[in-house]
Amino acid sequence: MPLIETLAAILGLAILAVATSYAVIALLAVLVWNRPRAALNSPRLPPVTVLKPLCGAEPGLYANLRTFCVQNYPEYQIVFGVRDLDDPALAVVRRLQTEFPALPIDVVINPQIHGSNFKVSNLINMMAKARHDVLTMADSDATVGSDYLRTVTAPLLDRRVGLVTSIYHDVPTKPIWSRLGAMYINEWYMPSVLLAWLFGHKGYVSGQTLCLRRDTLQAIGSLHTIANHLADDHRLGELVDGLGLRIVLSPYLVRAEHHEPTWRSLTRHELRWMRTIRLLRPRSFCLLFFSFSLPLAMLGLLLCALSPPVSTAAWAIFLTAVGARLALHFVPRLHSDRPMLADLWLLPAHDLLIGWVWLRAFFTSRVTWRGSEFDLGADGVMRQRS
């Protein structure tokens, strides 16, 4: 066997082994997380303020917000916030106020900007209406069950816990771009989060659910301390951890509607996420390539094809990688009403897309958020482009 074929075979088998190992371990992390567990029931349920920053009447907004109005919780308040008096989301909020007159629903309309992160600025403005000392912040695209507040606030009864967050499952709207975007979250990002969790990493924080006590927020210097950060949720977690308090990953799975009307919106969204990951993990970001199991396995198989004597072993490892990758595609759909095979044909396109976005993230510091463009510094601070 010529030397070049031998080297290609060794490299191909190594690549196949890495791709397969990652896919199998990520699948194991997902399965461990999805194991049945006892529900959290606490006799003490302190009053809660739910903060819901809004911007525009995105698809499904009424249905999503309504789920927060039917919580099985003795005392809670919802504060909705917008920056613009003409924001169409206000019509949805007025409808909910009419539908649930007994529920304390407050609205804050305030254009004041406290930093380059407009969502955090909105939250800062909303804090003036927050009545209670337990605060839950949740994104506008989230939909939850009636047990959501009971589950996500329960860990805060332990004073050693400073912040509660959750993973989430994206439910796409009809466009193909929405389906590809949801696959990014459900089949790559969430499995990578759970893989890190399986190995003891406790630094994950998601804006889909942020629960903390008012005194914890005051101890870190209020929301103003994260008002210029792209990864505001991650920065909040860092500050809470700096107080010596624990961050708890709630067992509650939030469902989030994912809407990408165009290819452009999809690629901008995924590039912003990928740039965020590069910001948070600059040293290990280049190693993310090993998590793109299907393209990586295909590369390994092609290298092994140069050496027929090892092709049988290569095919066995490759098929294991494919099987694990397919399982990562199907397992999240157990939490969805979508047909199991609806998006199977998109899987190769998605895995190639994520690799392309990863490469692009090396060569840009510009991100787009809610129609505005920002330059992103190494410190995670966003600066709006003039």
Contacts in CASP RR format, 6 or more apart in sequence:
PFRMAT RR
TARGET T0000
AUTHOR 0000-0000-0000
METHOD contacts of the structure
MODEL  1
MPLIETLAAILGLAILAVATSYAVIALLAVLVWNRPRAALNSPRLPPVTV
LKPLCGAEPGLYANLRTFCVQNYPEYQIVFGVRDLDDPALAVVRRLQTEF
PALPIDVVINPQIHGSNFKVSNLINMMAKARHDVLTMADSDATVGSDYLR
TVTAPLLDRRVGLVTSIYHDVPTKPIWSRLGAMYINEWYMPSVLLAWLFG
HKGYVSGQTLCLRRDTLQAIGSLHTIANHLADDHRLGELVDGLGLRIVLS
PYLVRAEHHEPTWRSLTRHELRWMRTIRLLRPRSFCLLFFSFSLPLAMLG
LLLCALSPPVSTAAWAIFLTAVGARLALHFVPRLHSDRPMLADLWLLPAH
DLLIGWVWLRAFFTSRVTWRGSEFDLGADGVMRQRS
1 9 0 8 1.000
1 307 0 8 1.000
1 309 0 8 1.000
4 306 0 8 1.000
5 306 0 8 1.000
5 307 0 8 1.000
6 307 0 8 1.000
8 303 0 8 1.000
8 304 0 8 1.000
8 306 0 8 1.000
8 307 0 8 1.000
9 303 0 8 1.000
9 304 0 8 1.000
9 306 0 8 1.000
9 307 0 8 1.000
9 309 0 8 1.000
9 310 0 8 1.000
9 314 0 8 1.000
11 300 0 8 1.000
11 303 0 8 1.000
12 299 0 8 1.000
12 300 0 8 1.000
12 301 0 8 1.000
12 303 0 8 1.000
12 304 0 8 1.000
12 314 0 8 1.000
13 300 0 8 1.000
13 304 0 8 1.000
13 310 0 8 1.000
13 313 0 8 1.000
13 314 0 8 1.000
13 317 0 8 1.000
15 296 0 8 1.000
15 297 0 8 1.000
15 299 0 8 1.000
15 300 0 8 1.000
15 303 0 8 1.000
16 297 0 8 1.000
16 300 0 8 1.000
16 301 0 8 1.000
16 304 0 8 1.000
16 314 0 8 1.000
16 317 0 8 1.000
16 318 0 8 1.000
16 321 0 8 1.000
17 317 0 8 1.000
18 290 0 8 1.000
18 296 0 8 1.000
19 290 0 8 1.000
19 292 0 8 1.000
19 293 0 8 1.000
19 294 0 8 1.000
19 296 0 8 1.000
19 297 0 8 1.000
19 300 0 8 1.000
19 321 0 8 1.000
20 293 0 8 1.000
20 297 0 8 1.000
20 317 0 8 1.000
20 318 0 8 1.000
20 320 0 8 1.000
20 321 0 8 1.000
20 324 0 8 1.000
22 290 0 8 1.000
22 291 0 8 1.000
22 293 0 8 1.000
23 293 0 8 1.000
23 297 0 8 1.000
23 321 0 8 1.000
23 323 0 8 1.000
23 324 0 8 1.000
23 325 0 8 1.000
23 328 0 8 1.000
24 320 0 8 1.000
24 321 0 8 1.000
24 324 0 8 1.000
25 195 0 8 1.000
25 198 0 8 1.000
26 191 0 8 1.000
26 192 0 8 1.000
26 194 0 8 1.000
26 195 0 8 1.000
26 291 0 8 1.000
26 293 0 8 1.000
26 324 0 8 1.000
26 328 0 8 1.000
27 191 0 8 1.000
27 324 0 8 1.000
27 327 0 8 1.000
27 328 0 8 1.000
27 331 0 8 1.000
28 198 0 8 1.000
29 191 0 8 1.000
29 194 0 8 1.000
29 195 0 8 1.000
29 197 0 8 1.000
29 198 0 8 1.000
30 190 0 8 1.000
30 191 0 8 1.000
30 194 0 8 1.000
30 328 0 8 1.000
30 331 0 8 1.000
30 332 0 8 1.000
31 331 0 8 1.000
32 194 0 8 1.000
32 198 0 8 1.000
33 167 0 8 1.000
33 194 0 8 1.000
33 197 0 8 1.000
33 198 0 8 1.000
34 331 0 8 1.000
34 334 0 8 1.000
37 251 0 8 1.000
39 147 0 8 1.000
39 151 0 8 1.000
40 150 0 8 1.000
40 151 0 8 1.000
40 154 0 8 1.000
40 155 0 8 1.000
40 251 0 8 1.000
41 150 0 8 1.000
41 154 0 8 1.000
42 150 0 8 1.000
42 154 0 8 1.000
42 157 0 8 1.000
44 157 0 8 1.000
45 73 0 8 1.000
45 74 0 8 1.000
45 75 0 8 1.000
45 150 0 8 1.000
45 153 0 8 1.000
46 132 0 8 1.000
46 133 0 8 1.000
46 134 0 8 1.000
46 153 0 8 1.000
46 157 0 8 1.000
47 75 0 8 1.000
47 76 0 8 1.000
47 77 0 8 1.000
47 131 0 8 1.000
47 132 0 8 1.000
47 133 0 8 1.000
47 134 0 8 1.000
48 73 0 8 1.000
48 75 0 8 1.000
48 76 0 8 1.000
48 77 0 8 1.000
48 132 0 8 1.000
48 134 0 8 1.000
48 135 0 8 1.000
48 136 0 8 1.000
48 149 0 8 1.000
48 153 0 8 1.000
49 76 0 8 1.000
49 77 0 8 1.000
49 78 0 8 1.000
49 79 0 8 1.000
49 130 0 8 1.000
49 131 0 8 1.000
49 132 0 8 1.000
49 134 0 8 1.000
49 135 0 8 1.000
49 136 0 8 1.000
50 68 0 8 1.000
50 76 0 8 1.000
50 77 0 8 1.000
50 78 0 8 1.000
50 79 0 8 1.000
50 136 0 8 1.000
50 137 0 8 1.000
50 138 0 8 1.000
50 149 0 8 1.000
51 79 0 8 1.000
51 123 0 8 1.000
51 126 0 8 1.000
51 127 0 8 1.000
51 130 0 8 1.000
51 135 0 8 1.000
51 136 0 8 1.000
51 137 0 8 1.000
51 138 0 8 1.000
52 65 0 8 1.000
52 68 0 8 1.000
52 78 0 8 1.000
52 79 0 8 1.000
52 80 0 8 1.000
52 81 0 8 1.000
52 137 0 8 1.000
52 138 0 8 1.000
52 140 0 8 1.000
53 80 0 8 1.000
53 81 0 8 1.000
53 82 0 8 1.000
53 119 0 8 1.000
53 122 0 8 1.000
53 123 0 8 1.000
53 126 0 8 1.000
53 137 0 8 1.000
53 139 0 8 1.000
53 140 0 8 1.000
54 61 0 8 1.000
54 80 0 8 1.000
54 81 0 8 1.000
54 82 0 8 1.000
54 87 0 8 1.000
54 89 0 8 1.000
54 93 0 8 1.000
54 122 0 8 1.000
54 140 0 8 1.000
55 82 0 8 1.000
55 83 0 8 1.000
55 87 0 8 1.000
55 89 0 8 1.000
55 118 0 8 1.000
55 119 0 8 1.000
55 122 0 8 1.000
55 140 0 8 1.000
55 370 0 8 1.000
56 82 0 8 1.000
56 87 0 8 1.000
56 88 0 8 1.000
56 89 0 8 1.000
57 87 0 8 1.000
57 88 0 8 1.000
57 89 0 8 1.000
57 91 0 8 1.000
57 92 0 8 1.000
58 140 0 8 1.000
58 141 0 8 1.000
58 257 0 8 1.000
58 259 0 8 1.000
59 173 0 8 1.000
59 257 0 8 1.000
59 259 0 8 1.000
60 257 0 8 1.000
61 89 0 8 1.000
61 92 0 8 1.000
61 140 0 8 1.000
62 92 0 8 1.000
62 95 0 8 1.000
62 96 0 8 1.000
63 143 0 8 1.000
64 140 0 8 1.000
64 141 0 8 1.000
64 142 0 8 1.000
64 143 0 8 1.000
64 257 0 8 1.000
65 80 0 8 1.000
65 92 0 8 1.000
65 93 0 8 1.000
65 96 0 8 1.000
65 140 0 8 1.000
66 96 0 8 1.000
66 99 0 8 1.000
67 143 0 8 1.000
67 144 0 8 1.000
67 145 0 8 1.000
67 146 0 8 1.000
67 148 0 8 1.000
68 78 0 8 1.000
68 138 0 8 1.000
68 144 0 8 1.000
68 148 0 8 1.000
69 78 0 8 1.000
69 96 0 8 1.000
69 99 0 8 1.000
69 100 0 8 1.000
69 103 0 8 1.000
69 105 0 8 1.000
70 146 0 8 1.000
71 144 0 8 1.000
71 145 0 8 1.000
71 146 0 8 1.000
71 148 0 8 1.000
71 149 0 8 1.000
71 150 0 8 1.000
72 146 0 8 1.000
72 147 0 8 1.000
72 149 0 8 1.000
72 150 0 8 1.000
73 149 0 8 1.000
73 150 0 8 1.000
75 132 0 8 1.000
76 104 0 8 1.000
76 132 0 8 1.000
76 149 0 8 1.000
77 104 0 8 1.000
77 105 0 8 1.000
77 106 0 8 1.000
77 130 0 8 1.000
77 131 0 8 1.000
77 132 0 8 1.000
78 103 0 8 1.000
78 104 0 8 1.000
78 105 0 8 1.000
78 106 0 8 1.000
79 105 0 8 1.000
79 106 0 8 1.000
79 107 0 8 1.000
79 108 0 8 1.000
79 126 0 8 1.000
79 129 0 8 1.000
79 130 0 8 1.000
80 89 0 8 1.000
80 93 0 8 1.000
80 105 0 8 1.000
80 106 0 8 1.000
80 107 0 8 1.000
80 108 0 8 1.000
80 126 0 8 1.000
81 107 0 8 1.000
81 108 0 8 1.000
81 109 0 8 1.000
81 110 0 8 1.000
81 122 0 8 1.000
81 125 0 8 1.000
81 126 0 8 1.000
82 89 0 8 1.000
82 90 0 8 1.000
82 107 0 8 1.000
82 108 0 8 1.000
82 109 0 8 1.000
82 122 0 8 1.000
83 109 0 8 1.000
83 110 0 8 1.000
83 111 0 8 1.000
83 118 0 8 1.000
83 121 0 8 1.000
83 122 0 8 1.000
83 125 0 8 1.000
84 109 0 8 1.000
84 111 0 8 1.000
85 109 0 8 1.000
87 109 0 8 1.000
89 140 0 8 1.000
90 107 0 8 1.000
90 109 0 8 1.000
93 105 0 8 1.000
93 107 0 8 1.000
96 105 0 8 1.000
97 105 0 8 1.000
97 107 0 8 1.000
104 131 0 8 1.000
106 129 0 8 1.000
108 125 0 8 1.000
108 126 0 8 1.000
108 128 0 8 1.000
108 129 0 8 1.000
110 122 0 8 1.000
110 125 0 8 1.000
112 121 0 8 1.000
112 125 0 8 1.000
113 121 0 8 1.000
114 120 0 8 1.000
114 121 0 8 1.000
114 124 0 8 1.000
114 125 0 8 1.000
114 223 0 8 1.000
114 224 0 8 1.000
114 227 0 8 1.000
115 121 0 8 1.000
115 227 0 8 1.000
115 228 0 8 1.000
116 227 0 8 1.000
116 228 0 8 1.000
116 374 0 8 1.000
116 381 0 8 1.000
116 382 0 8 1.000
116 383 0 8 1.000
116 384 0 8 1.000
117 226 0 8 1.000
117 227 0 8 1.000
117 228 0 8 1.000
117 229 0 8 1.000
117 230 0 8 1.000
117 232 0 8 1.000
117 382 0 8 1.000
118 369 0 8 1.000
118 370 0 8 1.000
118 372 0 8 1.000
119 232 0 8 1.000
120 223 0 8 1.000
120 226 0 8 1.000
120 227 0 8 1.000
120 229 0 8 1.000
120 232 0 8 1.000
121 227 0 8 1.000
123 137 0 8 1.000
123 223 0 8 1.000
124 222 0 8 1.000
124 223 0 8 1.000
124 224 0 8 1.000
124 227 0 8 1.000
127 222 0 8 1.000
127 223 0 8 1.000
130 214 0 8 1.000
132 214 0 8 1.000
133 213 0 8 1.000
133 214 0 8 1.000
133 215 0 8 1.000
134 153 0 8 1.000
134 156 0 8 1.000
134 211 0 8 1.000
134 212 0 8 1.000
134 213 0 8 1.000
134 214 0 8 1.000
135 210 0 8 1.000
135 211 0 8 1.000
135 212 0 8 1.000
135 213 0 8 1.000
135 214 0 8 1.000
135 217 0 8 1.000
136 149 0 8 1.000
136 152 0 8 1.000
136 153 0 8 1.000
136 209 0 8 1.000
136 210 0 8 1.000
136 211 0 8 1.000
137 207 0 8 1.000
137 209 0 8 1.000
137 210 0 8 1.000
137 211 0 8 1.000
138 144 0 8 1.000
138 207 0 8 1.000
138 208 0 8 1.000
138 209 0 8 1.000
138 210 0 8 1.000
138 254 0 8 1.000
139 207 0 8 1.000
139 208 0 8 1.000
139 256 0 8 1.000
141 256 0 8 1.000
141 257 0 8 1.000
141 258 0 8 1.000
141 259 0 8 1.000
142 168 0 8 1.000
142 208 0 8 1.000
142 209 0 8 1.000
142 254 0 8 1.000
142 255 0 8 1.000
142 256 0 8 1.000
143 171 0 8 1.000
143 254 0 8 1.000
143 255 0 8 1.000
143 256 0 8 1.000
143 257 0 8 1.000
144 252 0 8 1.000
144 254 0 8 1.000
144 255 0 8 1.000
147 252 0 8 1.000
148 252 0 8 1.000
148 254 0 8 1.000
151 250 0 8 1.000
151 251 0 8 1.000
151 252 0 8 1.000
152 164 0 8 1.000
152 166 0 8 1.000
152 209 0 8 1.000
152 211 0 8 1.000
152 250 0 8 1.000
152 252 0 8 1.000
153 164 0 8 1.000
153 211 0 8 1.000
155 161 0 8 1.000
155 164 0 8 1.000
155 211 0 8 1.000
155 248 0 8 1.000
155 250 0 8 1.000
156 162 0 8 1.000
156 164 0 8 1.000
156 211 0 8 1.000
156 212 0 8 1.000
156 213 0 8 1.000
158 246 0 8 1.000
160 245 0 8 1.000
160 246 0 8 1.000
161 245 0 8 1.000
161 246 0 8 1.000
161 247 0 8 1.000
161 248 0 8 1.000
162 212 0 8 1.000
162 213 0 8 1.000
162 216 0 8 1.000
162 240 0 8 1.000
162 243 0 8 1.000
162 245 0 8 1.000
162 246 0 8 1.000
162 247 0 8 1.000
162 248 0 8 1.000
163 205 0 8 1.000
163 210 0 8 1.000
163 211 0 8 1.000
163 212 0 8 1.000
163 216 0 8 1.000
163 236 0 8 1.000
163 237 0 8 1.000
163 240 0 8 1.000
163 245 0 8 1.000
163 246 0 8 1.000
163 247 0 8 1.000
163 248 0 8 1.000
164 209 0 8 1.000
164 210 0 8 1.000
164 211 0 8 1.000
164 212 0 8 1.000
164 247 0 8 1.000
164 248 0 8 1.000
164 250 0 8 1.000
165 204 0 8 1.000
165 205 0 8 1.000
165 206 0 8 1.000
165 207 0 8 1.000
165 208 0 8 1.000
165 209 0 8 1.000
165 210 0 8 1.000
165 211 0 8 1.000
165 233 0 8 1.000
165 247 0 8 1.000
165 248 0 8 1.000
165 249 0 8 1.000
165 250 0 8 1.000
166 206 0 8 1.000
166 208 0 8 1.000
166 209 0 8 1.000
166 249 0 8 1.000
166 250 0 8 1.000
166 252 0 8 1.000
166 253 0 8 1.000
166 254 0 8 1.000
167 190 0 8 1.000
167 193 0 8 1.000
167 194 0 8 1.000
167 204 0 8 1.000
167 206 0 8 1.000
167 249 0 8 1.000
167 253 0 8 1.000
167 254 0 8 1.000
168 185 0 8 1.000
168 190 0 8 1.000
168 206 0 8 1.000
168 208 0 8 1.000
168 209 0 8 1.000
168 253 0 8 1.000
168 254 0 8 1.000
168 255 0 8 1.000
168 256 0 8 1.000
169 185 0 8 1.000
169 186 0 8 1.000
169 190 0 8 1.000
169 253 0 8 1.000
169 254 0 8 1.000
169 255 0 8 1.000
169 256 0 8 1.000
169 332 0 8 1.000
169 335 0 8 1.000
169 336 0 8 1.000
170 181 0 8 1.000
170 182 0 8 1.000
170 185 0 8 1.000
170 186 0 8 1.000
170 255 0 8 1.000
170 256 0 8 1.000
170 257 0 8 1.000
170 258 0 8 1.000
171 182 0 8 1.000
171 255 0 8 1.000
171 256 0 8 1.000
171 257 0 8 1.000
171 258 0 8 1.000
171 336 0 8 1.000
171 338 0 8 1.000
172 178 0 8 1.000
172 179 0 8 1.000
172 181 0 8 1.000
172 182 0 8 1.000
172 257 0 8 1.000
172 258 0 8 1.000
172 259 0 8 1.000
172 260 0 8 1.000
172 338 0 8 1.000
173 257 0 8 1.000
173 258 0 8 1.000
173 259 0 8 1.000
173 260 0 8 1.000
175 259 0 8 1.000
175 260 0 8 1.000
175 261 0 8 1.000
175 262 0 8 1.000
176 346 0 8 1.000
177 260 0 8 1.000
177 261 0 8 1.000
177 262 0 8 1.000
177 263 0 8 1.000
177 265 0 8 1.000
177 266 0 8 1.000
178 258 0 8 1.000
178 259 0 8 1.000
178 260 0 8 1.000
178 261 0 8 1.000
178 266 0 8 1.000
179 342 0 8 1.000
179 343 0 8 1.000
179 346 0 8 1.000
180 260 0 8 1.000
180 266 0 8 1.000
180 346 0 8 1.000
180 349 0 8 1.000
180 350 0 8 1.000
180 353 0 8 1.000
181 258 0 8 1.000
181 260 0 8 1.000
181 266 0 8 1.000
181 269 0 8 1.000
181 270 0 8 1.000
181 350 0 8 1.000
182 258 0 8 1.000
183 329 0 8 1.000
183 343 0 8 1.000
183 346 0 8 1.000
183 347 0 8 1.000
183 350 0 8 1.000
184 270 0 8 1.000
184 273 0 8 1.000
184 350 0 8 1.000
184 354 0 8 1.000
185 256 0 8 1.000
185 258 0 8 1.000
186 332 0 8 1.000
187 328 0 8 1.000
187 329 0 8 1.000
187 332 0 8 1.000
187 350 0 8 1.000
188 291 0 8 1.000
188 354 0 8 1.000
189 273 0 8 1.000
190 332 0 8 1.000
191 328 0 8 1.000
192 291 0 8 1.000
193 204 0 8 1.000
196 204 0 8 1.000
197 204 0 8 1.000
197 249 0 8 1.000
202 246 0 8 1.000
202 247 0 8 1.000
202 249 0 8 1.000
203 234 0 8 1.000
203 237 0 8 1.000
203 241 0 8 1.000
203 247 0 8 1.000
204 247 0 8 1.000
204 249 0 8 1.000
205 233 0 8 1.000
205 234 0 8 1.000
205 236 0 8 1.000
205 237 0 8 1.000
205 247 0 8 1.000
206 233 0 8 1.000
207 232 0 8 1.000
207 233 0 8 1.000
208 254 0 8 1.000
208 256 0 8 1.000
209 250 0 8 1.000
209 252 0 8 1.000
209 254 0 8 1.000
210 233 0 8 1.000
210 236 0 8 1.000
211 250 0 8 1.000
212 240 0 8 1.000
216 240 0 8 1.000
216 243 0 8 1.000
216 245 0 8 1.000
217 223 0 8 1.000
219 243 0 8 1.000
220 236 0 8 1.000
220 239 0 8 1.000
220 240 0 8 1.000
220 243 0 8 1.000
221 239 0 8 1.000
225 235 0 8 1.000
225 239 0 8 1.000
226 232 0 8 1.000
226 235 0 8 1.000
226 236 0 8 1.000
226 239 0 8 1.000
228 381 0 8 1.000
228 382 0 8 1.000
229 235 0 8 1.000
229 380 0 8 1.000
229 381 0 8 1.000
229 382 0 8 1.000
230 272 0 8 1.000
230 275 0 8 1.000
230 276 0 8 1.000
230 279 0 8 1.000
230 367 0 8 1.000
230 369 0 8 1.000
230 374 0 8 1.000
230 376 0 8 1.000
230 380 0 8 1.000
230 381 0 8 1.000
230 382 0 8 1.000
231 276 0 8 1.000
231 279 0 8 1.000
231 280 0 8 1.000
231 380 0 8 1.000
234 276 0 8 1.000
234 280 0 8 1.000
235 380 0 8 1.000
237 247 0 8 1.000
240 247 0 8 1.000
241 247 0 8 1.000
253 335 0 8 1.000
255 335 0 8 1.000
260 266 0 8 1.000
260 269 0 8 1.000
267 357 0 8 1.000
268 367 0 8 1.000
268 368 0 8 1.000
270 353 0 8 1.000
270 354 0 8 1.000
270 357 0 8 1.000
271 357 0 8 1.000
271 360 0 8 1.000
271 361 0 8 1.000
271 364 0 8 1.000
271 367 0 8 1.000
271 368 0 8 1.000
272 367 0 8 1.000
272 368 0 8 1.000
272 369 0 8 1.000
274 357 0 8 1.000
274 358 0 8 1.000
274 360 0 8 1.000
274 361 0 8 1.000
275 361 0 8 1.000
275 364 0 8 1.000
275 365 0 8 1.000
275 367 0 8 1.000
275 376 0 8 1.000
277 285 0 8 1.000
277 288 0 8 1.000
277 361 0 8 1.000
278 285 0 8 1.000
278 361 0 8 1.000
278 362 0 8 1.000
279 376 0 8 1.000
279 377 0 8 1.000
279 378 0 8 1.000
279 380 0 8 1.000
282 378 0 8 1.000
285 361 0 8 1.000
288 358 0 8 1.000
289 296 0 8 1.000
289 355 0 8 1.000
289 358 0 8 1.000
290 296 0 8 1.000
292 351 0 8 1.000
292 354 0 8 1.000
292 355 0 8 1.000
292 358 0 8 1.000
293 321 0 8 1.000
293 324 0 8 1.000
293 325 0 8 1.000
293 351 0 8 1.000
294 321 0 8 1.000
294 322 0 8 1.000
294 325 0 8 1.000
294 347 0 8 1.000
294 348 0 8 1.000
294 351 0 8 1.000
295 351 0 8 1.000
295 352 0 8 1.000
295 355 0 8 1.000
297 317 0 8 1.000
297 318 0 8 1.000
297 321 0 8 1.000
297 322 0 8 1.000
297 325 0 8 1.000
298 318 0 8 1.000
300 314 0 8 1.000
300 318 0 8 1.000
301 314 0 8 1.000
301 315 0 8 1.000
301 318 0 8 1.000
304 310 0 8 1.000
304 311 0 8 1.000
304 314 0 8 1.000
305 311 0 8 1.000
305 314 0 8 1.000
325 347 0 8 1.000
325 351 0 8 1.000
326 347 0 8 1.000
329 343 0 8 1.000
329 344 0 8 1.000
329 347 0 8 1.000
330 340 0 8 1.000
333 340 0 8 1.000
365 375 0 8 1.000
365 376 0 8 1.000
365 377 0 8 1.000
366 373 0 8 1.000
366 374 0 8 1.000
366 375 0 8 1.000
366 376 0 8 1.000
366 385 0 8 1.000
367 373 0 8 1.000
367 374 0 8 1.000
367 376 0 8 1.000
367 382 0 8 1.000
368 374 0 8 1.000
369 382 0 8 1.000
372 384 0 8 1.000
372 385 0 8 1.000
373 384 0 8 1.000
373 385 0 8 1.000
374 382 0 8 1.000
374 383 0 8 1.000
374 384 0 8 1.000
374 385 0 8 1.000
375 382 0 8 1.000
375 383 0 8 1.000
375 385 0 8 1.000
376 382 0 8 1.000
376 383 0 8 1.000
377 383 0 8 1.000
END
